[in-house]
Amino acid sequence: MKDKEKVIVLGGGFAGLQFIKNLNPRKYRVLLIDKVNHHQFQPLFYQVAAAQIEPSSISFPFRKIFQGKKNVKVRMEEVIRVDAEKQHVFTNKNSYPYDHLILAMGCTTNFFGLEQFAKKAYTLKSTAEAIHIRNSFIQNFENMVSNSINTPEEHYNIVIVGAGPTGVELAGAFAEMKKNILSKDYPDLQTAKIKIIIIEGKEFPLSNMSTTTQKTALRYLQKLGVKLYFNALVKEYNNHTITLQDGREIKSSYVIWTGGIKANHIEGLTNAFIEKSGRVTVNRNHEVMGHNNIYAIGDMALMKTPKYPNGHPQVANVAINQGKNLAQIFNTSKSKEFIYRDLGSLATIGKFKAVADLPWLKMKGFFAWLFWMFLHLMLILSVKNKLIIFINWMWNFFTNDSSLRLILSAEKNKNYH
């Protein structure tokens, strides 16, 4: 009997997960390598950060997901480099040979060379970072209460750099938290002085959506009291003051950066086929240009097509379908060029405030909000987690209070083994 071919998958995001789940277990042995031990549902990171749902609701342990798949092994390690000639992957702990290598490592934050922001701003690219934002956000107000007489303006200003879906959704969640919760939790604090601020380099929020939708999102943000700086590019940050390129200054000691992404990097690939954004150039069958038996899917893959000359959008739907398509190529051993069917874009800015650009219609308000909730619930992996999230959403809907505002962090100066 012929031995199963060994496939190594780097990254357990949407693309990697769908590839493994749809791969024929009789033909392939799979090793999944990821630096964390769980799949992370990125579209709802902002709700963890805003204390609306628990992190466990959107985090799924790999070993639980693949419990019934005897052909799948999992290693929690950090990938360092690949030796394409010898077909080996090197991590911080081991090296592994492969017959086929799947790059599905996703993206990280792009600060565009602004090192001051890289060192001092919060980011939202993992469950752990979402928890960190939640902890620090609530801790900020606890500190303000303890020092209410001498609290400077910078502590009242919550700044989000970037008005894409993550920035807009996070701003809306914080604005509703200010309106419905903070004044009750902190009656001794002048919560009216709290400002939620967005800084965006373009003219409107949600630049990837239609002009009509952008203007609707703008109205929703303004209605929630979010202060907006558009056509504004950041220049410097010293932990107290943000300086814009036009010289304007914004006082803030709390900055969240959602303004850009770049593909995670792995050493050993041919530089000629890696773009400035870090994305790896692939053909329509997901094969990495210049290499044999190496494939890239999801956010880190750059597939140029007539319809998408600059590559596909880096969204979950693309990653899911690329993972499924590559699995079908492996299962049938036949070429199957990837064709992306754009199902549209969605964003929610708060209760009853959502926008949707769908191929057949545009929606806003209540119905877009319901559609957004339904779609995201369907994408959640387990029935149990769907139910937990739905209950949390309904509780928030009727009470405007999630009751999840816990500061959870390890004690300092303690070693845990």
VOVEXSE-181298 format. One line per 10 residues: for each residue x, y, z of C-alpha. Coordinates in steps of 0.05 Angstrom, whole numbers. Layout:
BEGIN
X,Y,Z | ...
% end
This chain:
BEGIN
0,0,0 | 27,68,-19 | 47,113,39 | 5,175,49 | 38,239,25 | 58,287,81 | 27,356,79 | 50,411,126 | 1,469,137 | 29,532,168
-27,570,202 | -96,549,227 | -136,610,204 | -196,607,158 | -155,583,98 | -113,530,133 | -172,503,172 | -217,495,110 | -161,462,71 | -149,409,125
-223,397,137 | -236,384,63 | -173,343,49 | -180,269,35 | -154,234,98 | -141,169,60 | -90,203,15 | -53,252,60 | -22,258,129 | -26,330,155
17,367,204 | -13,434,226 | 37,483,257 | 13,547,291 | 42,591,345 | -24,587,383 | -64,525,399 | -131,550,373 | -168,577,313 | -187,650,322
-251,680,293 | -222,748,273 | -287,784,252 | -309,786,325 | -244,806,358 | -273,876,367 | -330,848,409 | -280,815,456 | -242,880,460 | -306,918,477
-327,867,531 | -388,843,492 | -370,770,486 | -320,723,520 | -256,704,483 | -272,630,490 | -334,641,447 | -291,656,386 | -231,612,400 | -231,538,381
-175,491,403 | -144,455,343 | -139,389,380 | -214,392,394 | -230,410,321 | -188,352,294 | -203,302,350 | -234,253,302 | -183,260,246 | -128,209,257
-89,235,197 | -80,304,229 | -26,323,279 | -18,391,312 | 45,426,337 | 44,492,375 | 110,522,349 | 134,584,315 | 156,576,242 | 225,606,227
242,586,155 | 233,537,99 | 286,500,59 | 250,494,-7 | 305,452,-39 | 308,399,15 | 233,406,30 | 240,420,105 | 206,469,151 | 244,495,211
210,520,274 | 235,547,341 | 235,475,367 | 241,425,309 | 249,413,235 | 198,374,193 | 203,344,123 | 144,352,76 | 119,329,8 | 74,390,2
76,455,41 | 16,500,50 | 28,572,71 | -33,599,108 | -1,644,160 | -46,703,149 | -28,775,164 | -2,820,219 | -6,895,232 | 27,942,183
51,1007,215 | 81,1033,150 | 148,1048,183 | 119,1089,240 | 159,1057,296 | 131,1101,351 | 62,1073,339 | 90,1003,333 | 119,1009,402 | 62,1046,437
-4,1031,403 | -50,972,416 | -65,924,358 | -123,876,344 | -98,816,306 | -109,759,356 | -153,737,413 | -96,753,461 | -92,824,434 | -167,832,441
-163,811,514 | -105,860,524 | -147,917,496 | -206,898,540 | -161,896,602 | -126,961,587 | -190,997,566 | -225,982,632 | -161,992,673 | -155,1061,642
-222,1081,674 | -204,1049,740 | -141,1091,741 | -181,1153,723 | -230,1143,781 | -171,1136,829 | -141,1200,803 | -204,1237,781 | -181,1305,805 | -117,1307,766
-135,1264,705 | -107,1299,642 | -146,1304,577 | -105,1251,542 | -136,1196,586 | -206,1214,563 | -189,1208,489 | -194,1138,459 | -162,1141,390 | -170,1089,334
-124,1097,274 | -159,1069,212 | -232,1070,190 | -236,1002,158 | -287,950,183 | -247,935,247 | -237,1008,265 | -308,1028,251 | -338,969,288 | -293,980,348
-309,1055,350 | -383,1040,348 | -377,989,404 | -337,1037,448 | -386,1094,434 | -445,1051,456 | -406,1029,517 | -394,1102,535 | -468,1118,526 | -499,1057,561
-449,1030,610 | -391,1075,632 | -435,1128,665 | -467,1073,707 | -403,1037,724 | -365,1101,739 | -414,1152,768 | -356,1191,799 | -324,1201,731 | -341,1255,681
-358,1206,626 | -385,1262,582 | -312,1282,572 | -295,1215,542 | -283,1220,467 | -280,1163,417 | -237,1188,359 | -223,1158,290 | -164,1181,247 | -169,1160,174
-125,1177,114 | -182,1176,64 | -244,1218,56 | -295,1169,85 | -297,1107,128 | -301,1037,97 | -262,1056,35 | -272,987,4 | -348,997,1 | -393,1039,-42
-397,1115,-35 | -469,1111,-11 | -451,1060,42 | -391,1101,64 | -435,1162,75 | -486,1120,114 | -430,1093,159 | -406,1165,169 | -475,1186,192 | -480,1128,240
-413,1145,271 | -431,1218,278 | -498,1199,310 | -460,1158,362 | -416,1218,378 | -352,1191,348 | -303,1247,330 | -274,1238,261 | -210,1262,228 | -212,1246,153
-158,1259,100 | -112,1256,161 | -46,1220,162 | -10,1207,228 | 63,1228,235 | 87,1219,306 | 65,1194,374 | 100,1203,441 | 51,1165,485 | 15,1229,502
3,1266,436 | -10,1244,365 | 18,1292,312 | -14,1292,244 | 24,1308,180 | -13,1374,173 | 11,1395,242 | -53,1383,282 | -45,1349,349 | -91,1301,387
-81,1287,460 | -87,1213,477 | -53,1161,520 | -95,1105,490 | -86,1090,416 | -110,1028,378 | -80,1017,309 | -126,984,258 | -98,1021,198 | -63,968,156
-41,896,148 | 18,859,118 | 29,785,106 | 67,746,158 | 138,732,134 | 175,666,128 | 248,660,109 | 270,617,51 | 223,638,-5 | 248,672,-69
245,747,-57 | 228,761,-129 | 158,734,-117 | 143,770,-52 | 107,837,-59 | 118,899,-16 | 58,880,26 | 92,814,41 | 41,774,1 | 68,714,-37
53,711,-112 | 15,649,-132 | -18,623,-196 | -92,606,-204 | -79,537,-173 | -48,569,-110 | 23,547,-128 | 77,594,-103 | 115,623,-162 | 187,599,-167
177,538,-122 | 154,466,-127 | 105,434,-78 | 93,500,-41 | 25,533,-41 | -3,596,-9 | -76,610,9 | -114,663,47 | -89,732,66 | -16,719,50
-29,696,-21 | -28,745,-79 | -66,716,-138 | -72,766,-196 | -132,755,-242 | -165,799,-295 | -220,817,-245 | -170,826,-187 | -105,852,-218 | -79,872,-149
-100,807,-115 | -163,787,-79 | -189,824,-18 | -160,798,47 | -225,775,78 | -251,711,109 | -294,691,49 | -233,690,2 | -192,650,52 | -247,599,63
-258,587,-11 | -185,584,-28 | -175,531,26 | -232,490,-3 | -208,498,-74 | -137,476,-59 | -164,415,-21 | -204,396,-82 | -141,402,-126 | -104,355,-78
-162,305,-74 | -172,300,-150 | -100,313,-172 | -130,358,-225 | -120,432,-239 | -178,476,-215 | -166,550,-224 | -193,591,-167 | -253,635,-183 | -276,683,-129
-350,700,-125 | -354,764,-85 | -413,758,-37 | -406,830,-14 | -381,869,46 | -412,881,114 | -399,925,175 | -437,939,238 | -430,1006,275 | -476,991,333
-546,969,351 | -591,973,290 | -534,1008,254 | -502,965,200 | -486,970,126 | -483,917,72 | -459,920,0 | -485,857,-31 | -481,838,-105 | -556,843,-114
-574,900,-66 | -549,949,-13 | -577,948,57 | -570,993,118 | -599,998,188 | -640,944,222 | -643,892,166 | -568,899,151 | -555,891,225 | -597,826,228
-562,800,165 | -494,815,195 | -511,777,259 | -539,717,220 | -479,711,174 | -428,714,230 | -466,664,272 | -466,615,213 | -390,622,207 | -378,604,280
-351,533,283 | -391,498,338 | -465,497,356 | -447,509,428 | -409,573,412 | -464,596,364 | -513,590,422 | -468,625,472 | -456,684,425 | -529,688,408
-549,690,482 | -497,744,495 | -522,785,437 | -594,779,460 | -575,798,531 | -538,859,505 | -597,876,460 | -648,877,517 | -604,905,573 | -550,946,537
-502,915,587 | -458,854,575 | -433,845,647 | -367,819,620 | -321,875,641 | -268,834,676 | -195,853,681 | -159,786,674 | -83,786,673 | -28,745,704
4,771,767 | 71,805,757 | 137,775,779 | 109,704,783 | 134,645,744 | 83,596,720 | 107,527,698
% end
